[in-house]
């Protein structure tokens, strides 16, 4: 089902609507307070002390008002930032809605961030308070000793129904488009995460633009298995509430847990990061019931085609036949939605369909509300076929990095915001993702794009579950897209369970690379899955893999 045209026009005509006040605008759209809107996964505890499985719109409004009352009596005022430290997507969403109802800012912090990195990241925020739960409370109390200490480090269990009466008289706050409402951090794969903030307008601009175009208008159930601290989790929660689409929050993003949740809740759309779908594809899907799924939406980095194809075999999707009537076609759609924390909303999408033309590393064309270009090192827009830095423009972009203007300004070139990716485009303005700028490797044989090389190997050998390409050079040698030095490339292979390892993995890998005219690897090593470290959002930490490469290669 799709949102009615009457409701779509009413939402688009609401000029006050933005990411900071979604919950408070819904009654004006004729929504019933008894409507069930949000299913939880048990990771969230209500102010009453229970763990409800589902919340109605009225219950959601009451809980947000209760949280807001707690924050107000704790001294939080408009434009104050409060760090929310958790892993639960529901924790993040409810605290965000409560703080924005006061005009304050929610700084969403993944509790799994390494302790010292997390402490420095929060310290730089200069927050007025910290909200968390066990087991992180004791560690976070150290912030009370900071030079600019927060006013409180509280447990979420301290919030009780009585706090609802502590709301301010002007509740809820009236936002203007430029009011900041959220700070979200990047994955931190290259060090201290960046702290991109978003406003009442930027966080919702992309979603409303798509709604204006008549896209992303489904009112069917959505399962969100996205990292809770990420803008994609919050923007999709707010969009689902706006559309009246039932929402399922899934904090555990592992493939097995998400498959279990799909079978339990029977969603039509499943949202997740790349690693979730890779893990789902690696499972035995023969006995899994995925018939409810019509579409998978992946945010973040471009997904590997081999993982996409395995999921396309399940589910179904609607198509318009030659008779101009809707029909059901076998296989779900996989929407590869390329974006980042800074973008506020994904800026590219590419639809993969069973039996259709599936193009590896293609991230599609820029959405209507955005512009993109492949840029040379001096900011010149490159013609089709030439590799360059991906630059984007959009009103959905973050206005900056919180308390970090230097880092922010260094990320612009030629009037475009640099995403940190390497791409090229074709004559039809389709963009193709090759690598992160930090992961490209300069070798004697030319530049090796690690993500692109991994894509080729996964497509060539079904025995490979996943693989990681890294560079290795003598100590002190700098190599990469921005450096002059050269390195050797190595690939670490995770094989499918039961697959027989090749006698000579290096020769095996290089035979495939030669087929595509790609530079050879100095070595290929079969490793256990746990050998390759991943970050808090499941991304491979290639900077750490590079540090470990010599010991991995030497020990195998």
Secondary structure, DSSP 4 states (H G I P E B T S, - for coil): -B--HHHHHHHHH-TT--TTSHHHHGGGGT--TTSEEEE--S----TTS---SEEEHHHHHHHHHHHHHHHHHTT--TT-EEEEEES-HHHHHHHHHHHHTTT-EEEEEETTS-HHHHHHHHHHHT-SEEEE-TTSHHHHGGGGGSTT--SEEEEGGG--GGGGGG--TTPSPPP-TT-EEEEEE---TTSSPPEEEEETTHHHHHHHHHHHTT-S-B-S-EEEES-TTSHHHHHHHHHHHHHT--EEE----SHHHHHHHHHHH--SEEEEEHHHHHHHHHS--TT---TT--EEEEESSPPPHHHHHHHHTSSEEEEE-TTSSEEEEES-EEEEEE--GGGSS--EEEEE-TTS---TTEEEEEPTTEEEEEE-TTSPBPPTT--EEEEEEETTS-SEETT-HHHHHTTEETTEEEEEEEEEE-TT--EEEEEETTT-EEETTEEE-HHHHHHHHHHH-TTEEEEEEEEE-STT--BSTT-SB--EEEEEEEEPTTPPPPTTHHHHHHHHHHHTTPPPPSEEEE--GGGS-B-TTS-B-HHHHHHHHHHHHHT-
